[in-house]
Amino acid sequence: MGIYHRIKHSIQFILLVALFNTCFSVFAVTPDKLTRLEFSQGTQLFKKGQYSAAVKKFKKAEAQGMKSLALDYNLASSYYKLADYNKSRIYFNKIRSNPEMRYLAEYNLGLIAEKQRNKPLATKLFSSVNENSDDKKLAVLAENKLTKLRPAAKTSKRKWSAYAGLAYGYDDNVSFAPTGISSNLSDNFFELIAFADYVFSGNKDNGWLAEASYYGVDYSKENFDEYDYGIGVKKYQKLNADKNIEYSMNINKLNYAGSAYQSIIRLGVKIGKKLSTFERLYLRYGYEDIRSENTLYNYLEGSRHKFRTEYRQYNKSNIKKIYYELELNNRNDLTTASYSPRRHTVRGRYTHIFSKDWRLTGDLAYRISDYPTIASQDRNDTRLKASAYFDYYFDKTMKLRAKVEYADNSSNINTYDYTRTVYTIGVNKGF
């Protein structure tokens, strides 16, 4: 370890000791003036770096009946500075039983385990602090220790990854996709999702990927089948330890009701920033060039812009995500109706992690669509969409999902009013 790191570590340790003495000395139970004097002299000796003399003073105060968290902490810290790690550990373990001091004690016990070259124990203690402490500064110190303890991640030699999902479902009001009008028909369906990517330069932190995707919904009775084929390229770039950027371009071909429907070129950029150990912020922009593959839908040709701000928080028991998105459309439209809304969407998702096998997710989104006013139409829609699903993980790559999704679209034009509930159950597998 270089002199800079030794000085930095010493400063961190002294700051923790000073903080503790300031906050907790009020809890000292001092039977008499002599005991208070011994404790005070010990504190001054510690600050001067005279740790052996400080221990003698603290032990005298202890022998005279003084009992306090501050005394235990100062003894633990003094023994640590003297490299008497076994005695230091005894006192830090005493402090650990206090809920308010648990993670500060565990951090110092991690330092002791690190000094004694017990990496598994040090990793366990620092992980506990990093994942559970409400003190963000302490959590960051623990995270830095974990980074040094854990071996550098090896770049995977495998260049490709893939994902597939198959589900069976029931739709109580199938939506007529091109115009968003409900059919008032119900039907069962099969849903298939497949995705694969290949790193052809660099890696997934800094590199180029090619990707291909497929999405299909096949209804049993009604002719509302949808198929979406896509290929694309993506560039990942790590700007620094806390920030990365992603560029993407995709081309998708869509089929609807057995015939060609649209082709879409998508361009996107996403910036991710680490706010803290458990928090991330993402800014995203997407542009779509939409072309009709069927003259029936030429009025939907045009462009779409999407701007999104997203916040994510992760911890051991749950995952939270919330975003706001602004969508701007510029379509060919019809003389009697516009399909170029300005949309505002707010969406939140909460996942509760019961165990490594079971998770429950709730997803709620509210969207406002304001269409341009024309002579024959002044349309405004709102849509509430809510879903809940259980995930059961067979292993890290395979899960079973049961999902229910409800949508309620309200419009000042009755044609576009509808409610819809969709139930699915399926299996997803990563490769």
N, C-alpha and C positions, 0 to 999 in steps of 0.2 A: 504494500500500500504506500503511495507517495505521501510526501509531507503535507501537500494540500489536502488530501483526503483525511489524513490523521487530524489536522487542525479543524477541518469541517466537522468531523465526527465529534471531536471534543466540544466544539461550540454548541452542537445540537444537544449533547448530553448535559452541558452546564446550563443551557437554557431551560431544559426540562426540570432540572433540579431547582433552579431559581424560581420557575413558575410554581413548582410544588410548594416550596417554602413560603411563597407569597400567599397562595390560596388556602393552604391547609394548616399553617402554624396556629391558627385560631382554635383548632381542635385539640391542642396540647392540653393535657391535664397535668398541671404542675403543682405538686403538693406544697412546695415552699419556694422561697426566694432563691435558695442555693441551687435547687434543681433547675429553675429557670436560667440561672447564671451558667450552669454547666452546658445546657442546651444551646444557649446563645453563643458561648465561647466555641463550642463544637462547630456551629454554623460558620463563624468567622474563620476558624482554622480550615474548614473545607474550602471556603472561597479562596483562601491563600494557597491552596494546594497541599496543605499539611494534613494528609489523610489519616496517617497513623495517630497523630495527636487528636484529630477530630473524633476518631473511633473511641478513644479513651474517654473523652468528654461525654459522648453520646451514651456509652455504656454506663458511665456513672449516673447519668440522668435516668437511665432505664433501671438501674439497681435501686435508685431512690424512689421508685414507684411511678415514674412517668410512663404513660401509655398514650400513644397518639400515632396517627398515620404519618405525620411529619417526621417523628422520630424514627419510625420503621423505614421510611423512605430514605432518610439521610444516612442511616446505617447501611442500608442496601447499596446506596450510591457510593459511600466511602469504601466499603469492601470491594465493590466493582473496580474503583480506581486503584485499589491496592492489588488487583488481580486475584483476590481471594473469592473466586466465583462461587464456590460451594456455600459460603456464609452469605454472600450477596443473594444467592438464589433463595435461601431460607426466608430472608426478609421480604423479598419481592413477592414470594408466594403468600406471605401473610397479607400483604397489601392487595393481592389479586382477589381475595375474598370479598373486598368492598366493591359493590357494583359500580360506583362512580370512578373507581381507580383501576378497574379490571384491565382495560386495554393499554393504559400507560404501563402497568406492571407487566403485561404480556409482551409489550414491545421491548422492555428492558430484559425480560427473561429470554427473548429472542436474541438479544445482543450477547447474553451469556452463552446460550447454546451455540451461537456463531463462533465465539471465542474458543469454546471447547470442541469446535469442529464437528458438532452434531447437526449436520445440515438438515436431516429430516425433521428434527424437533424445531429448529430455527424457522424452517419453511412453514411448519404448521402454526407456530405462534405468530409470525408476521402475517400469514394469510388470515388468521382470526382477526387481527387488528385491522388489516386492510379491508375486509369484507363487512365488519360489524361496527367499527368505531364511528361515532358521530363527530369526532374531532377530525376535520378534514386534513389539517396539517399533520397530525399523527398518522392518518391513513396514507398520506403521500410518502412520509418517511418509511413506513412499512412497505409500500409498493416499490420504492427505490431499493430497499434491501432484497425484496423478492427478485427484482430484475437482476441483481448481482449474483444471487444464490442459484437461480435457475439457469441451466445450460442454454446457450443460444439455440433458438429453434433452427432445426435443420430444414433447409429448403427442400420441399418434396421433389423427388425426381420424376414423379408422375405428372405429366403435362395436361391431363384431361380430367374432367369430372362430369357427372351426369345426375339427373334427377328425373323421377317418373312418378306419376300419381294416377290412380284409377278409382273412380267413385261411382256409386249408384245413387240416384236421387229422385225426388218428387217435387214438381213445380205446380203450385195450385193456380197460377195465372201467368202463362207463358207470355213474355214480352216480345212484341214485334220489333226486332232489333233496329232496323234502319230509322224508324221514326219515334221509337220509344212509346208506342201505343200498346196497351195490353190487349191480349187476344180474347180474354174471358174463357180460355180453355186451359184445362189441366192435363198434365201428362207426366209419365216417368221418363227418365233419361239416364244415359251413361255419359260420364265425363272423363276425358283422358288428357293428361298434361305430360309433356316430355320436354326436357331441356338438357343441353350438353354444351360444354365449352372446352377450348383447347388453347393452351399457352404456346404461342409460336415465337415469342421473344420475351426474355426476362422472366419475371414471375408475377404472382398476383398482388404483390406490393408495388412493384415497378416493372411494368411490362405490357405486352399486347396480347389480347385474347380474341379468338374467333368463337362465335357462338351460334347455335341453331335452336329453334323452339317450335313446339307444336301444341295447339290447344284445340280440342274438339268436343262438341256436345251433340249427342245423337239421341233424339226423342223417339219414343216407341211408336206413337201413332201420328202425331202432327208433323207437318213439314216445316219445322223451325230449326233444323240442324244448322250448326255453326262450325266452321273450321278456319283456323288461323295458322299459317305457316310463316316462320320468320328466320332470317339469317342476319348476322351483324358482326361488328368488330368493336372492341372496347379497349381503352387505354387507361391503365392505373398508374398514378404517379404519387409517390410519397414525398411531400414537401418538407416535412420535419417530423419530429417525434409526435406532435399533436395534430398535425394537419395533413390531409391527403385530398387529391382531386381525381375525378373520374370523367372520362370523355366517352361518348358512345354514339354509334350510328347503326340503325337497324332498318331493314326493309321487310315489310309484312304483306302477305297476300291473304285476303279474307274471302271466304265463300259463305253464302247464306242461302238456305232453302234450296240447295242443290245446284246453285249457279254462282259464277264469279260476282263479287260484290264491290270490294275496294282494294286498292294498293296504297300503302302508307310508308313514307320515308320519315324516320324519326331521328332527330339529332338531339343530344342531351349533354349536360355538364352537371356534375354534382360535387360540391365541396363539403368535406367532413372535418369537423374540429372537435378535439377532445377538450371538454370543459373541466372535467375532474376525473377522478378514478372511475366514477360510476355514470358520468353524464357525457352525452354527445350532442352536437348541433350540426344539422345538415341544411345546406342551401342548394336548391335544385332548379334548373331551368330546362324545359323541353320544347322543341319545335317539331310540328308534324305537317308534312305536305301530303294532302289527301287527294287521291285520284279515283275516279269511278271506273269500275270494270264492267258496269252495266248501265246502259243509257237511262234506265228507270230511276237511277239514283244520282244523276248528274247534278242535281240541286244540292247534294251534300259535298261536292268537291270544294276544295279551298284549303285553308290552313288553320292551325290551332297552336296557341302558345300556352304553356303552363309554368307558373312560378310557385315554388313551394318552400316553406320554412318548416323544419321538423326538429323536434326535441325528443331525445330518448334518454331514459334512465334505467340502469340495470343494477340489480342486487341479487342476493342469494335467494330470496323468496318471491320476487316478482320482477316484471319488466313493464315499463310504461312508455307509451309513445303518443305524441300529439302533434298534429300539423295543421297549418293553414295553407290553402292552395287557391290561387287566382287563375282562372282559365278564360282565355280570350279566343273567340271563334270568328272567322271570316269565310263564310261559305257562299256558294252561288245563289242559294235560296230560290224560292218560287215567288211569283208575283202575289200570291195569296197567302203565303206563310214564310216566316223566317226560321232558319235553323242555325243561327249564329249567336248563341247566347253568351253573355258575360256571366261567369259562374264564380261563386265564393263557396268554398267547402272547408268546414272544420271537422276534424276527425280525431278521435282518441281511442287507443287500444290498451287494455290492461290484461296482462297474463299473470296468473297466480301459479307458482311452482309448488305443488304439494310434495313432490319427491322427484327423483331422477326419472321416474316412469310416467307420472301423471301431471298434466297441466290443464288449467281451465282459462279460456280467453273470452273476454267481452269486448266487442267492437261497436262503436257508435259514431255515426257520421251525419252531419246536417249540411245540406246544399241548397243554395239560393241561385236560381237561374233567371236572369233578366234578359228577355229577347228584345231586339230592336222593334220600335213601334212603326208599323206600316199602316196603310189605309184600311186593310181588312183584318189586322191583327194587332193586339196589344197584350202579349202573353207574359205572365210571370208564374214561375213554378217554385215550389219548395219540396225537398225530398228528405225524409228521415229514414235512415237505414241502420238497422241494428242486427247484430249477429252474436251468437255464442257457440263455442265449440270446445269439446273435450279432445285432448290428445293423449294417447297411450303409446309410449315408446317401447318397442320390443328390444331395441338396442340403439346405438348412436345414429344409425343410418335408416332405421325403418320405424314408422309409426302408423297407428290407426287413428282416424279422425272422424268424429260424429259432429255434425254441424246443422244449426238451424239459422236461417237468415230471413229477416222481415224488412220489407220496403213499403213506404207510404208516400206516394207522389201526389201532391196537391197542386192544382192549377186553376187559374181563373177561367180557363177554357175546359169545359167538362170532358172533352175528348181525351185529355191527357191525365185525368184523375184515375188513379188505380192503387190497389194494395196487392202485395205479392209475398208469399211465403215459400221458401225453398228448403227442403230437407235433404241432406246428403250424408252418406257414410262411405268411407274409402280408405285406401292404404297408400302411403307415400314411401318411396324408397330412394335413398341416395346411393351413388356408386362412385 
